[in-house]
């Protein structure tokens, strides 16, 4: 049987998917290139034995708590509740590390942050008039989930310090004027993927105030906070007195990616036609029962063991990891300064993120797939920023991710990038100094 | 902030969810009742050490295969490919145990069978005219996933031997006549949940032929095959020469539920507008990248270790488990015969499934939530069959699940069911023999 692609769901024909496929192909075709493309976490400082240790630690914790042996086995062996088994431990950590005070009942444990996004979008968006506001550029996980559910998005351009409340307010008002219902704004306040931008303290306060005054929800996603050095600004959720923020979390960067454990904090109240009141978290659980039923008990046990071992202080647990990312960021910036000095005239500009995995670079030419192929031939791969602008934009820009590279690979890669840029700006007729050397 | 339930997605107001909540509440309110409600797997014969052993076995297998140590760590620690890490092992098992010959590339590893259902539905269904054909009664996982994606369903009544091709053909033709596109038929050919019905060999052949002649796909879901005793009829997928079957699989019953590993086999070809041909599995992977990104490496490693330990023969690995379920089924049937003898006049009828977890019982009165509450007061809980008929039906019927109960609990539970039925049929004015005793 042969199916026609046109008969499959429209989200499968999205150009972003083709772009990502193209990036994968390029990576396979040029295995010796230094790739600044994947936002993959550093291999970390854990070994397999540590993971076994966390599993055993969680089981010992249950046994100490008086759980009978057969129920201890169930904690890894069996299905668990749809909302998750380890919500108390997550609530404890959020309180200690993030100043976020929520009841365990307001948490839903998910298969990575991606599922948390999908659950939130599915619960909150009901028809074609409901629109999601996203920054431009935007993380592809949220725009992908929106396309999967046929939810239209409206892009608000990011400034140097991230998405701004005033810009969002203009977009929300304009959407309402044309009969649409902007129900939520997605944002990554710290070291955003892809731009690397971080919202200022004032911008955070403004955003919460805007959400209250315009009666919208904020979807806060902040996977890089606890693995970044420097000053940590407060999470929006920690100052969310009117429950305007649905917090979307992940343990992929702070614990380990192979567990695929994320969560949503949804302490908003939901009132039904009979006046009964529950939590939005309960509704997200219902959605989850139709998506993955429950998050693997085995994965939750591993994360629980790590949270117990860290006494709920993932920030401290991640000190060494954060230092690694800080060094990678610093090295990337230093190498950029070395290879693209202000007096060099290459017209290459970049931002200076305070943490996270990503730097944005503006090039003096179009950074499209053709340019990416030529760059790969020069031995360096990056992500065209245009992939993150579903409504167009970022044509001259690229995203560099330095998260999993070694410092010497970063230095080598930026050197190759400089040679590629030189070659591109000289043009095919010009001299080609260096890059053959 | 208070949200109105009416402003949330319609799937959240589905009565099935309220029913399931009600069932959970009843179970909590009557902790001493014998519950025939959950289709929960037996605790099995594995211990925590076995699970660690499987993880270690998989890592040793990788090391033996020449994978360098740091990549061995990655196999549990890191993100994996969206389509899964253990597709070769699954293909090997499907070939050995099920006679299903598929390339590893046609497999997508998922977070339980539920995610496989969601991926298949999302990829295949594009708009309100696309309809899914389901049996009545039907497993709530598939109807739930359909509601989540706003996909309309058409119910075809099951016969004693399951859903029949001729009945499906009538429904497909009728839907087409009213301008709809029935794209796929969901079915559970073996020991269906909830009815327990099994399709005959002829019914299987007819179904495949019908799918070819009417140009529709079949979604085959068969979680209980390898944990049931007796003769195993061939999976539809094993005789699927025209690639009409998308096979939806689960390791929850054959390995362990806490890993939450399932999969889809989708070897259908997909041709795009430029004539390029790929596999439906590739499209399901793209959907997955927007749902859970990838299945936990940790979970996949555990299942891989078990598949390696069993040399791809899960049927043999599950001999003891299958014997347990067989004994539970036999005991349930024996106890029903004992307590509801033909000469007893209670007008209680039941089917005789050849395996699986479920039996259907027809009662001489309405088996609704009110009756369930009275039954729980008698110390026995079951699932009203009406929960599984989204378009109405099954009002006098109940589903008994015996999968996780001990044999003495089954005997006690059926005894209590008999007392409850006696009480109901005598009415409130009659004698109430026994149940206070």
Interface residues (C-beta under 8 A of the other chain):
Chain A: X1 X2 X3 X4 X5 X6 X7 X8 X9 X10 X11 X12 X17 X20 X40 X41 X43 X44 X46 X47 X48 X51 X52 X55 X59 X70 X72 X73 X74 X76 X77 X78 X79 X80 X111 X112 X114 X115 X118 X122 X123 X124 X125 X126 X141 X144 X145 X147 X148 X149 X217 X242 X243 X244 X252 X256 X257 X258 X259 X260 X261 X268 X269 X270 X271 X272 X273 X277 X280 X283 X286 X287 X289 X290 X291 X292 X293 X294 X295 X296 X297 X298 X299 X302
Chain B: X1 X2 X3 X4 X5 X6 X7 X8 X9 X10 X11 X12 X17 X20 X40 X41 X43 X44 X46 X47 X48 X51 X52 X55 X59 X70 X72 X73 X74 X75 X76 X77 X78 X79 X80 X111 X112 X114 X115 X118 X122 X123 X124 X125 X126 X141 X144 X145 X147 X148 X149 X217 X242 X243 X244 X252 X256 X257 X258 X259 X260 X261 X268 X269 X270 X271 X272 X273 X277 X280 X283 X286 X287 X289 X290 X291 X292 X293 X294 X295 X296 X297 X298 X299 X302
